[in-house]
Structures are given as structure tokens and as C-alpha cells.
Amino acid sequence: MDLAQAVAWTMALHRSGRQKARHVKKDVPGFIGNRLQHALWREAIALVEQGICDAQTVDAVVKASFGRRLAVLGPLENADLIGTDLTLAIHAMCCRRSTAGPAIALSAEARGRRANWVSSPAKASASGAPGSKQP
């Protein structure tokens, strides 16, 4: 059995047990969810350290806003719905040392969707949300 067959077999096994299997394509330290959680913590700590707000404000904002959305809308789906141009502008302002913004735009274009991350184009079009136009 080669690697591709082993991955396919493992994914099928998990699905048969009613689990939501996800293919992680590269071996890195940490689970995907944990890495995303640490990115949130890193920014939350930076906001408090820089005196922008206190810890209670960070927690209140997350609980009353995007935290509620995370159960139904992934971060890249959300970025597409608010508009990738706005998402990349905010990213450029908040993450000046990061190169992820251009990489994200290029990656989306390589998928043939010109910075459109919604997995279901019909879902975005039906929502009428800003940034949901298909090319």
C-alpha cells in the first residue's frame, strides 16, 4: 500500500465511524485547531501588552462577535464574505511583518477563484454578502 492509498483508507475508515476526517498534507508540530487557537492568543496578548485594551475587553469582544460565527463560518469563508480586498488591507495594517496576505491572494488565484475562499459559490451568491461576487 502506498502513501496515497493509506491516506484514502484511513480517511474512509474515519468516515465510516461517523468522524469528520480531514487530510493534513504536511507533518508539522501541533494540530490545525491548536495552531489557529495560538494565533488568536498571540494577538490577544499583543493587544493587552501594547495597552490597546485590557484582557476583559479582548474576551468580551471575542464572545460577542466573531467567536459566535466560528461554529458556522470558517475564517477564510468569513474573509471572502466581507471582501478579500478589505481582509488583505486589514492584514497589511495589523501584520506588517507577515507575507501571508500576498500568499493568500496568490493561492486563491491559483485555485482559479481570484481570492475567493468560499467553498460553495452558491452559498456566497445566495447570501448577497459583500465580496460574494464570483469572477
C-alpha positions as CSV (number, residue, x, y, z in Angstrom):
1,M,0.0,0.0,0.0
2,D,1.5,3.4,-1.0
3,L,1.0,6.6,0.9
4,A,-2.0,7.8,-1.2
5,Q,-3.8,4.5,-0.7
6,A,-3.0,4.6,3.1
7,V,-4.4,8.1,3.4
8,A,-7.5,7.2,1.4
9,W,-8.1,4.0,3.5
10,T,-7.6,6.0,6.8
11,M,-10.0,8.7,5.7
12,A,-12.6,6.2,4.7
13,L,-12.2,4.3,8.0
14,H,-12.8,7.5,10.0
15,R,-15.8,8.5,7.9
16,S,-17.3,5.0,8.4
17,G,-17.2,5.7,12.1
18,R,-19.1,9.0,11.6
19,Q,-16.0,11.1,12.2
20,K,-15.2,14.1,10.2
21,A,-11.8,13.2,8.7
22,R,-9.5,15.9,7.5
23,H,-6.4,15.4,5.4
24,V,-3.4,17.2,6.9
25,K,-1.0,17.3,4.0
26,K,2.2,18.1,5.8
27,D,3.7,16.9,9.1
28,V,4.1,20.0,11.4
29,P,4.1,20.4,15.2
30,G,0.6,20.9,16.6
31,F,-2.9,20.2,15.3
32,I,-4.6,22.7,12.9
33,G,-7.1,23.8,15.5
34,N,-4.4,24.3,18.1
35,R,-2.3,26.3,15.8
36,L,-5.2,28.6,14.9
37,Q,-6.0,29.0,18.6
38,H,-2.4,30.0,19.3
39,A,-2.6,32.7,16.6
40,L,-5.6,34.1,18.4
41,W,-3.9,34.0,21.8
42,R,-0.8,35.7,20.3
43,E,-2.8,38.6,19.0
44,A,-4.9,38.8,22.2
45,I,-1.7,39.0,24.3
46,A,-0.2,41.6,22.0
47,L,-3.3,43.8,22.3
48,V,-3.1,43.8,26.1
49,E,0.7,44.2,26.2
50,Q,0.6,47.2,23.9
51,G,-2.1,48.8,26.1
52,I,-4.7,48.8,23.3
53,C,-7.2,47.2,25.7
54,D,-7.4,45.1,28.8
55,A,-7.9,41.3,28.9
56,Q,-11.6,41.6,29.8
57,T,-12.2,43.6,26.7
58,V,-10.5,41.1,24.5
59,D,-12.6,38.3,25.9
60,A,-15.8,40.3,25.7
61,V,-15.2,41.2,22.0
62,V,-14.4,37.6,21.0
63,K,-17.5,36.3,22.8
64,A,-19.9,38.9,21.5
65,S,-18.7,39.0,17.9
66,F,-16.7,36.6,15.7
67,G,-16.5,33.8,18.3
68,R,-20.1,33.1,17.7
69,R,-19.5,32.9,13.9
70,L,-16.7,30.3,14.2
71,A,-19.2,27.4,14.7
72,V,-20.8,28.0,11.3
73,L,-18.3,30.0,9.2
74,G,-14.6,29.3,8.9
75,P,-12.1,32.2,8.9
76,L,-11.4,32.0,5.1
77,E,-15.2,31.8,4.3
78,N,-15.6,34.9,6.5
79,A,-12.8,36.7,4.8
80,D,-14.4,36.0,1.4
81,L,-17.8,37.2,2.6
82,I,-16.6,40.5,4.0
83,G,-14.4,41.0,0.9
84,T,-10.9,39.8,0.3
85,D,-9.7,43.4,-0.5
86,L,-10.8,44.5,2.9
87,T,-9.4,41.4,4.5
88,L,-6.0,41.9,2.9
89,A,-6.0,45.6,3.8
90,I,-6.6,44.8,7.4
91,H,-4.0,42.1,7.3
92,A,-1.4,44.5,5.9
93,M,-2.1,47.0,8.7
94,C,-2.1,44.5,11.5
95,C,0.6,42.2,10.3
96,R,3.1,44.4,8.7
97,R,5.9,41.8,9.0
98,S,3.9,38.9,7.6
99,T,3.9,37.9,4.0
100,A,0.7,35.7,4.3
101,G,-1.6,38.3,2.7
102,P,0.0,38.2,-0.8
103,A,0.5,34.4,-0.4
104,I,-3.2,34.0,0.4
105,A,-4.2,36.1,-2.7
106,L,-1.9,34.1,-4.9
107,S,-3.0,30.8,-3.5
108,A,-6.7,31.7,-4.1
109,E,-5.9,32.8,-7.7
110,A,-4.1,29.6,-8.3
111,R,-7.3,27.8,-7.3
112,G,-9.0,29.7,-10.1
113,R,-11.1,31.9,-7.8
114,R,-9.3,35.2,-7.7
115,A,-9.1,35.5,-3.9
116,N,-12.4,33.8,-3.3
117,W,-12.3,31.3,-0.5
118,V,-15.9,30.3,-0.2
119,S,-16.1,26.5,-0.7
120,S,-19.6,26.8,-2.2
121,P,-20.0,29.6,-4.7
122,A,-23.8,29.2,-4.5
123,K,-23.7,29.8,-0.7
124,A,-21.9,33.1,-1.2
125,S,-24.1,34.3,-4.0
126,A,-27.2,33.4,-2.2
127,S,-26.1,35.3,0.9
128,G,-25.8,38.6,-1.0
129,A,-22.9,39.4,1.3
130,P,-20.3,42.0,0.2
131,G,-17.4,40.3,-1.6
132,S,-19.6,37.4,-2.6
133,K,-19.5,38.1,-6.3
134,Q,-18.0,35.4,-8.4
135,P,-15.5,36.3,-11.2
